[in-house]
Amino acid sequence: MAIFTSRRALLTEPANTAPYNCIRIYTLSRTAIDPQQSPSPGQEVLRRRSFAIISHPDAGKTTLTEKLLLYAGAIQIAGSVKARKASRHATSDWMEIEKQRGISVASSVMQMEYRDCIINLLDTPGHQDFSEDTYRVLTAVDSALMVIDAANGVESQTLRLLEVCRARNTPLITFINKMDREVKRPLELMDEIENALGMEVVPFTWPVGMGKSFAGVIDIAKSKMRLFKAGEDRVSDSSDTLIDIHDPALQERLGSDLKEALAEVDLIRNAMPEFNLEAFLAGKQSPVFFGSAINNFGVREILNTLVELAPPPGSRKAIQREVLPSEGKFSAVVFKIQANMDPAHRDRVAFLRICSGHFQRGMRLKICRNGKEVRTNNALSFLSQRRDILDEAFPGDIIGLPNHGLLRLGDTLTEGEQLQFTGLPFFAPEIFKLVESADPLRSKQLRTGLMQLGEEGAIQVFRPMAGGIMLLGAFGQLQFEVVAHRLKSEYGAEVRLLPARYSLARWVSSTDPVALKKFTQENIHRMAEDVVGAAVFLATHKSELDVAQQRWESIEFHALREHAGLIYQSELAG
């Protein structure tokens, strides 16, 4: 098979040794910390793991999120993405439209404790229309868990998300889901993943059978097997049971399925590369696990690997310098703003990734964009929509600050130092709609809703400089449907979406302010401002953009902007 043509030499260590048992280098027991002293950021950093779950739609990402929460003890019973009326919905799918459609339309943040590690888990939307939200989430994590549907293999959205991970060298763990269904052969999947992802894959577990004959997975390092049991929505003691693969009773029970799986495992040991921690941390190698998220199977192995192998928070690049997590001074970046998490209060919450220092509730922080001060008396920790008042936090943690328009996506908060973290993208939209209120008396609610959803990044909102109807920009039709639903349900503003003549947009900038002003005046009928006041050139087709670029050599046209219209790029940079 093609899978073996590019493999390195045989594994040299005995089959029953664990190549990854000796590299649990990140965990730090609380007993190592003097109970009389407050833990330092450097000590607490080692206990943190921050990761995002990414996948193509319907691969089982949100279901896996729910089961990870279950195993970590954050919830007692797992919900369902497509729950029946009497059932629990997934914890991470808290919006009404998510419950109705059985999809995730916004990322959610959950914090839990497992094996003395604090895990910050971010569930992301799988649908391509909401990929911008996922891109921004990936800037806030240190590793990613990629979920692949075993029946479909590597799909288009998986590849797009992987490109973002590659640009940031994000370590990647792969979970092949839905083994309890009729799926592709495991060796075929390995070959496909390796070719599609362009990185080495190292199976840590291997399936025995599939579909109705799926019996469980072999732990390759331990030469033991965990037996599959269907239909569990709680954690049971039996889920920890491992059986020696050479047990005669097991061999008699599973027959040819086990024999075939053992032959494939021998092949893997001889032909696949040895797991290399440095290659994994550099984003060049991915551990692979098999399981069935909906049945709670294979989830514990994922959690253990995150604790044992995933990196703790690393350094972050700012325009001014590189910021280390062990530094004493606090710094954080706003990577997400979410409106109306609490429908009763119509609140807005800014999500911050702490990059350095020790956060303490009540501390005064500077917004580096405008020098304004923000108080943190009501800082929050999250389990999706549920939130708790937070007293302290450390690098790698995700915290929330109630936000009344003061904070924007990409804002850096510090104790006084002027810093600006980069890498939080806004992409030029691909489709456009005009938006108007169905009820003229609700125009104020519409303006408020559009401003807040634009600041959140749920959709891009443009105000024509020459006046007229507001313009929405998106990447797919579903985004418009979700925004229309949210405007009606959250703001009481029913809207009409009308066709727009524009097909592309580019942010414009220039080192010559006089030239920029002249360009704007001469093209005023094509100019708009986005939600942060950044100037945008709108075109009906690409030829208009080409003509403008040729005529105005002093003007730069950007397909990507970052923080508050202050940083522009032509493409996503690594």
KEPA-742603 format. One record per residue: x, y, z of N, C-alpha, C in turn; residue in one letter. Coordinates in steps of 0.05 Angstrom, whole numbers, plus 5000, padded with zeros to 4 digits. Last residue first. Layout:
residues N
XYZXYZXYZa/...
***
This chain:
residues 574
504256715165504956525186506456665209g/498657095142501557045145502056855167a/493657125095494257035122497256965124l/494557715053493857435058494657355086e/495358255055494158145031493257855035s/493758645113495358445099493858375074q/494059165164492959055139494858845127y/492159465222494059285211492759155187i/487959785238490659895240492759715227l/482759625243483559765218486359875219g/482759335290481459605289482259755264a/487358875271486359015294485259295288h/486958695206487058595233485858805252e/484458495142485258695162485358565189r/485358295076485358215104486058455121l/486058475026484058275029483658185058a/487359155009487858925027485558735029h/490859604970488359464972488859194987f/493960234974494159944978491459824983e/495560764930493560644948493960334949i/498960934892499661004920497660884940s/496660804844498960644852499760704881e/491160804816491960914841494260754853w/490560504768490360804767491560924793r/491059974783492860084763492860384764q/486859934821489559874829491559994809q/482360044788482960214811485860184820a/482559594753482859874743483660064765v/481659174790484159184774484659474764d/476459294808478659304827481359334812l/473759214760473659474773475859514793e/474558664752475758854733475759144745s/471458404791474358424795475658634776k/465358764804466858534794469858604795h/463659174837461658984827462958744815t/466859364899466859334869464759124861a/468859814950466959604940466959594910l/473559944998472859984970471159754961f/473360205064473059975047472260055019v/476460435124475460495097475560245079a/474260315190476260275169475060305141a/470560335231471160585216473360555196g/469059865252471060015267471960265253v/465459665215464459715242466459865259v/467360025154466459785169465859865198d/464960485105466460435130465460185143e/465760535033464160485057466060475081a/465260724965466660724990464760675013m/463160834916464060564921465260524948r/462061364915459761194911460560894914h/467261584920465461594943463061404940i/471861634890470461384889468361354911n/473862144900473262074872471661814870e/474562114956472762304945471862224916q/478561704960475961674973473861854960t/482861944933481761694924478961654934f/483762384967482962434940481662184928k/485362115014482962295014481962334986k/489961864995487761705005485161865005l/493262304984492462124962490061954970a/493862505036492562675015491562504992v/496662095063493862155070492362335050p/500561615042500061885034497161955040d/500561095053502361245069502061545063t/493960805055496160935041497961075060s/488660315045490460475062492560605045s/482559945044484560115031486160275051v/479759305038480459525055482659685041w/475259094988478059114997478459355015r/470258644964470958874980473958864986a/465658414913468058394928468658664943l/460658504891461558224893464258194908s/454658914894457558874898458258574900y/449358974892450758964866453658894869r/444958564931446858784929448458754903a/438258384949440658344932442358604931p/436258455018435858504990438458454974l/432758255074435358245061434958255030l/429258565124429158465097431958475085r/428258395194429558535172428858405145v/426058555260425758385236426758535211e/428558635319428758775294428458575271a/429458445371426758525363426558675337g/434258245385434058535385431158635377y/433857695386435457825407435058125408e/430557545342430157425369431557575391s/432257875299429457855306429157765335k/437757795297436758065298433858065308l/438057235291438957365316437957645319r/435957175239434657035262435357175288h/439857455211437057545210435457425233a/444357135223444257415232441357525231v/442856655198443356665227443156945237v/442556815144440256705158440456715188e/447856985134445557175132443157075147f/450456495140451156715157448856925158q/448456195098447656115125448256345145l/451056375053448256455057447456405086q/457756605067455856405058453056495066g/460757015083462156805067460256595057f/458757715079458957455092460457265073a/456558375094458358205079458757945094g/451258855086452458625101454258465083l/450059545088450859315072452059105091l/444760035094447059885105447559625089m/442760505045442160275061444760135070i/445561185048443960965036443760725055g/451961515040449261475051447861245037g/457061505022455261685008452361665018a/459261095051460061375057458261575044m/455460555077456360705053456960995060p/457760135125456060375122457060535099r/457659435135458859665121456859895119f/459358885174457359095169458759335157v/460058195174461358445170459258655161q/458157775230457857855202459358115199i/460357665278458457475267457957525238a/463658005304464857865281462957655269g/462158355343462558075351463957925329e/461258805313463558805332464158525341e/456658635287459058695272461458695289g/453158585329453858345315456258385297l/452959135344453958935363454758675349q/450959385297453459475309454559255327m/446059115290448159095269450859175281l/443359265337443958985332446158955312g/442959825330444359715353445159425348t/439859845282442559965283444159845306r/435159585300436759475279439559585279l/433359945339434159665347435859535326q/432260375305434260405326435260125335k/428060165273430560235261432860255281s/422860045284424959885298427659945286r/419560325252419560405280421760255296l/419660065203421160315206421460405235p/420359395197418659585212420359835216d/424359155170421659095160419659285174a/430259515155428359425175425659375163s/435059235109433359455118431259345138e/441059105076439359035099437659275106v/444058785020443059025032441158945054l/449458315019446558365019446058645031k/454657934988453658175000450658194999f/460357494993457657554983456557785000i/465457515014465257424987462457464975e/469557965055467257785050467057725020p/476357935075474458065058472157885051a/477357735143477657695115475557845099f/480857895199478257945186478657925156f/485057545247484257635220481357695216p/490057655288487157625291485757725265l/495457765290494657505280491657445282g/498658085347497658075320496657795313t/498658525404498858255393497558245365f/501859075424499658995406500258715394q/503259475481503659235466501359205446l/505659875529504459905503505159665485q/504359735598506059715575504559735549e/500159695635501259955628502959955603g/498259195640498359355665499559625659e/493959085582496459055597496159215623t/490558825526490358945553492858885569l/489158925458491058825478490658975504t/483958755413485058935433487058795451d/481558395379484358465374485558645394g/475158685381476758455374479658535367l/474559175434474259085407475958835402r/471259485490473259305479472559215451l/466859815498469459925503471659755490l/461859605494462859745471465659855474g/461459375545459359545535460359725513h/462758745571463658945552461359115541n/465458325620463058465610463958705594p/470557885603469958145615467458255603l/472957225613471057405601470857665617g/478756815597476956955616475157145601i/482656265591480756435576478856555596i/489656145605486756145612485256335594d/494756255589493456025577490456015583g/496856525652497256495623496156235612p/491356525700494156525693494456485662f/486956835750487456675726490356705718a/482056955802484756965790485056775766e/476556975808478357125826481157155815d/470557035771473256925772475057105790l/463956815771465757035777468556915783i/461856385718462456425747464356665749d/456856185670459256325678459356355708r/454255815616454455845645457055995652r/455355745562453655965570453856025600q/461355425573459555515552458055755561s/463355565628462755295618460555345597l/468256065645465955965630465855655629f/469456635688470356385676467856255664s/469957355688468457105687470056875677l/470157975725471457785707470157505710a/468458435751466458225744467658025723n/472558775760471258675783469358435776n/476159045726475758755722474358625746t/476159645686476159505712475259215709r/480359965640478059785644478359655671v/482260585611482560385632480060225635e/485160765547483060775567483460545587k/488760755505489760845530487660845553g/487260535456486360815462487360925489n/489860045451488960185428488360485433r/490859825501493059945487492160105463c/487459915559486959835531489059975514i/489959705622490059905601489359785574k/486659525683488159455659487859675638l/486659395751486159595730487959535706r/483658845786486058985776485259175753m/479258545799479358815809481758975799g/482357905804479958065801480158335814r/488557815773487057825798484658005795q/493057445733490657615734489357585762f/499657475724497757355742495357545744h/503257395661502557505686500357365701g/500857315592502957325612501757445638s/496257215563498857155551501057155571c/489657015563491757125579494457035568i/484757185519486856985524489057115539r/478157395532481057455532482657205535l/472057605506473657375514476657435511f/467058035527469558015512471257785523a/460158025522462457925536464857915518v/454158365532456358305513458858235530r/447158225547449958305553451758255530d/441658195558442658305532445558395535r/439257965601440658215606441858345581h/436857505584435357675603436657945606a/440557225552438257365539436757555558p/446957225556444857215576442457365564d/449557305509449857045521447757005543m/449557785477447057655485447457365494n/455557725437453257885447451057695456a/462257645445459757505442457557675454q/468557675416466457825431463857695425i/475257455419472457395413470657585429k/480257595434480057445409477157385401f/484158055465481257995460481057845433v/489757865503488757965478485757875475v/494058085557492057915546491058035520a/498758115611497958195585495957995574s/502058295672499758185658499458295630f/508658135692506658335685504558215667k/512157705696510557775719508257965713g/512757175648513157445657511257525679e/511656685627512656685654513156975665s/510256745574508156695593509056725622p/513357295540513557035551511356995572l/512757635479511857625507511957345517v/516957985436515757725442515157715472e/515058655414516958455424515458195428r/511558985384513859105398515958895406q/507658655363509158825345511658925358i/508258015396507058275393508758435373a/507657325401508957555387507157795387k/508156935459506457065439507857305427r/510256285484510656575480508756675458s/505355795507508055885498508156185495g/502155365554502255625539505055705532p/504254675543503154895559503255155543p/502654205490504454395503502954585522p/500653525499500053785489501753995504a/501953055530503553135507503153425497l/498752975576501452875575503152995553e/493753225567495253275591498153205589v/492453005517492553285520494153365545l/492352455531494352555512494652855514t/487852445564490452365575492752475557n/483852585527484352755550487152695562l/484152135492484552405482485352595505i/482751715525485451725514486151995503e/477351835535479351845557482151865546r/474951725486475152005495477252035517v/473851235468476251355458476751635469g/466951315472469051125468471551255455f/461851525479463851565500466351395496n/458651485434458551265453460651285476n/459951925405457251905415456851685435i/465351815391464752015411461951985422a/468951285382466151365376465351555397s/475651205353473551175373470751255363g/482751275349480251185338478151155360f/488051745342486351575359483751505344f/494651955327491951885317490551695336v/499152505331498252255342495352205333p/502752805278500152805293499552535304s/507853265261507052995266504552995283q/508953795257509753625234508953335238k/508454175297506254145278506953975254g/512254175336512754355313510554335292a/510453785370510254055379510754265357l/511853335337509053385344508753685352f/517453365337515953385312513053455317a/518453285392519153535380517753585353e/516552755400515252985413515853245400l/515252265356517352455363516052705375n/513951585347512951835356515252015366f/516751275290516651295319515551575326e/513051145230515151275245514651265275p/511350485207510750765213512850885231m/513049955202513250135179512750425186a/512449635247514849595229515149815209n/507749785269510149795285512649785268r/504249665226504649945235507249975251i/504449115226505249265202505949545209l/502149005275504948925270506049075246d/497049215264498649335285501549265281v/495248845226495549125219497349275239e/494948395258496748395235497348675226a/490948555294493748505304495748505281l/486548585259487548825272490348795282a/486048035246486548235225487748495237e/484747825296487147725282487947935260k/479948085307482348145324484848055310l/476847865267477048155269479548225285d/476847305276478347415253478747715254s/475547305345476247155321477847315300g/473347475392473347665370474247535343l/473447025427471047185425471047355399r/478746835423476546665416473946825411e/481447275443481947185416479747005406q/479547285496479047515478479447435449l/481546805515478646845514477847075496a/487146875511485746685494482746725492p/490347495507488547345524486947145506d/493347845479494047565476492347385493h/491848345495491048265468491647965463i/489048435559491448365544490548245517d/484448965569484948675568487448625551i/482149465613483949395591484449095592l/477049885635478049615634479749565608t/474450375638477350375643478650095639d/469150295634470450415611473450425614s/467250115682467949905662469450025638s/465550555709468150435717469150235695d/462851055664462650825682465350705688s/459851665650462351525654462051295673v/454051675606455451725632458051585632r/451851495561451951785564453051875591d/452950945519453351065545453451365544e/452350625472450050755484450450875512g/456650045472455050245459453050375479a/463249905485460549865496458850095486k/469349585468467249775461464549695474f/475149475507472749375494470649585491l/481749595495479449705510476949625494r/487549185500485149265485483049375504m/494749255497492249185510489949295494k/499849435485498949175475496549075491s/501449945497501049765520500349485512k/501750205447504050205465503849995487a/496550115426498950005413501349995431i/490749915448492750115456495450005447d/485649765404488149665416489849905423i/478549845414481149935403483449805418v/472449495394474049655411476649745398g/469149245358469449125384471049285404a/464549285307466549445321466749345350f/460549055278462548875289464849025304s/457549475260456349295279458349105292k/463249865246460449835244459249655266g/469249445252467849705247464849655245m/475249155282472649155269471649435263g/478949505324478349225319475549215308v/483350065313480749945317480649645311p/488650305355487950175329485250035332w/492450875380490550655383489750545355t/496251185358496651105386494750875393f/499251265295496951165310497751085339p/501851825269502751605286500351505302v/503352155209501352075229502251825243v/506652715181506752435190504452395210e/503253145134504853105158504752805166m/499553295096502353355091504053325116g/494153195096495153385115498053455111l/493652825053492053075054493253285072a/497152405067497452545042496052815042n/495152265118497952345115498352495089e/489852135107490452345126493252445121i/490451695072489051935063489752175081e/493051315105494251405080493051675071d/489151245144491851345151493251455127m/484951045114484651295127487351415134l/487150545099486350745078486151025090e/487450315149489950365134489450565112l/481850275163483750435178486350505163p/476950335111478950175125480950355139r/471150745124473450675108475350505125k/465250455155467050675149469350565130v/459450375188460950265166462650485154e/460450565258458950555233460650425211r/463750615300461450435304459650425279d/467151025289468050755282465850545286m/466651585295464451425284465351145274k/473151905284470651865297468751675282n/479551995299477851885277475351775290i/483152545318481252345329479452255306f/489552805325487452715306485752505320t/492753395346491953125353489553045336i/497753845331495153745323494853455332l/500854485345500754195348497954085344p/501454995297499954905320500054595322t/504155355262505555115273504155005298n/501155735237501955795265503555575278r/500155505189501355775189502355845216a/497555035206500255015195501655295196r/492655235221494255105241497255095232c/490955405170491255595192493055485214v/490654915144492455115134492955335155e/486554665173489254565176491254775166l/482154925153482854965181485754885186l/482154705101482354995105483255055133r/481454155112483954245099484354545103l/476354145133478554055149481254155138t/473354295090473654495111475854415130q/473753815058474754075049475254275071s/475853215094474053375078475053665075e/478352575101479152865103477353025084v/472952115113475752185111476252485114g/467851905117468352105096471252175093n/467851545159466451475134467251655111a/470251795201471651565190470351475163a/471152465207469052265203470252025188d/475752745251475252655224473052435224i/477853295288475953065288475452995259v/483553535319482153515294480453255294m/485253975367484353695364482653685339l/490954375377488354335366487754035364a/494354855420494254605405491354575395s/493855355442496555255439496654985424d/489455905422490055645434492955555428v/488156365395488056375424488856115438a/487756295342489956465351490156465381t/483155995336485755855334488156025341l/479256395337479556215360482256075360v/479756595286480556765308480956595334r/477956155255480656265252481556425276y/472656135273474455915279477356005276t/470556595251470456565280472456345288d/471156455197472656685208472756675238e/467656045186470455975189472056205201s/462256005177463156125202466156085208f/461655745130460656015131461556155157d/463355215140465155405126464255695129q/462054935203461055025177462855245165h/463754855255465054705233464354805206g/465455295307463555225286464955075264p/469054995364468855185342466655105322t/470455005432468954865410468455065388d/475955005471474255185454473055015432l/478054915537477154785513475354975497l/482954915581481255105568480554995540n/484454555638484154535609482154745600i/489154475686486854655679486654655648i/491053865716491454065695488854225692c/489953455752491453685762492253885740d/486453145720489153045727490953275735r/482753685700483153405695486053335702y/477854185698480254085711480453785707e/475654665648475254435666477954355677m/472055135611474355075627473754845646q/469955325546469455165570472055105584m/466855715497469155685515468355525539v/464955675429464255685457466755605473s/463455985366465255835383464355865412s/457255905331459156075345460955905362a/454155525310454555765293456355965307v/453354835305454655055320455055285301s/446954515295449554595286450754805305i/441554415302443454205308446154265297g/437554795296438754675271440654455276r/435854925348433954865327435154705304q/440655025375438954805385436854725363k/442355465347443955225347442354985356e/438355835358438555735330440355495328i/439355925412436855805404437055685376e/445955755437444155935422441655785414m/449055345458447255475476445355675462w/452754835452450754955434448655085450d/455654625494456954835478455054965459s/452254225514452954445531454054685515t/447053975472449853995478450454245494a/440753865505442353955483445253965492h/437253315532439053535536440453605510r/430453155511433253095516434853345521s/425253235494425653175522428553145530a/425953325439424753535456425353485486k/432553085420429553085419428553275440r/438453405396436853285417433953295411a/443453405366440753405354438853265373k/447453395405447353615386444553635374v/446053225473446153145445445953395428s/449753165535447553245519447953165490g/451752735589452352865563449752935548a/452052875657450752715635451052875610i/455253195688454552925698453352745677q/460953605673458053545672457653255680i/466253565688465053835687461953815685a/469153105687467453145711466153425711g/471852945644473253125662471653185687a/467952675617470152525628471752685648y/464553105601463552895617465852745631l/467853395567466853525592465853315611l/468353015527470753105542469953235568l/463053005509464152765523466752825538k/462553505485460753435507461953195523e/466353455444466653665465465053585490t/463953065413466453005427466953205449l/459553375394459053125410461553055426t/462353745364460953835388460253605406t/464553395323466153565340464853645366k/462653065284462352975312463853145332g/462353215232464353015238464152915267a/459053635218457853365223459853145227d/463854025182461153995194460353705196p/470753865197468653915177465953885191h/473754135257473053925239471254035217s/476954245321476354335293475454095277i/477654495384476754265369475754365342i/483354785416480854815401480154555387a/486454865481486254745454483454795442f/490954945531488855085516488754975488s/492954775594492754675567490454825554r/497054895651495054975632495254835605r/501154785686498654645690496554705669r/505155135673505554855668503054685671l/503255625694503255585665503555285658v/504355605748501555545739501455495709e/509755745749508855485759506155405748q/509656265726511256045715510455775723g/506356555761505456495734506956265722p/506556225827507556415807506356355780s/502056145881503456035858504256245838p/503556405945501856425922503356315897s/505755975997506256175977504156175955q/504555546028504655806041504956036022q/505155095997502355186003502255456016p/509555065945509355135973506655235980d/508554565898508354845904508054885934i/508154025892510754145887510854445893a/502953915898504653865921507453975917t/500753975848500454195867502254155892r/505053755795503253695818503153935837s/505053875730506353965755504453925778l/506353645665504653645688506253715713t/510253605625508953855630507353865656y/512353125611514153325622512753585630i/511952555598509952715612511352935626r/515052185571515152465563512852625575i/514551645577516851775589516952075584c/510351465548510151455577512351615590n/510951415494510151675504509851685534y/512250895482514051105473513251385484p/511950385525510350615517512150835508a/512949695508513749945521512250175510t/511649255479510149305504511149545519n/515149215436512349275432510949355457a/521549535445519749315447516849395446p/524250005397523549925424521549695424e/524950105343526949945356526149865384t/521050085285521250165312523249995327l/524450085221522849955242523150095269l/524850705182525650435191523950335214a/519551085152522251045161522550755171r/515451095092515851055121518851015127r/513351145042515051365052515751335081s/510250695032512450755014514350965025t/505750585062508250495072510650565055f/501250765035501850865061504650795071i/500550474989502050724987502850835015a/501749765000500050005000501750255000m/
***
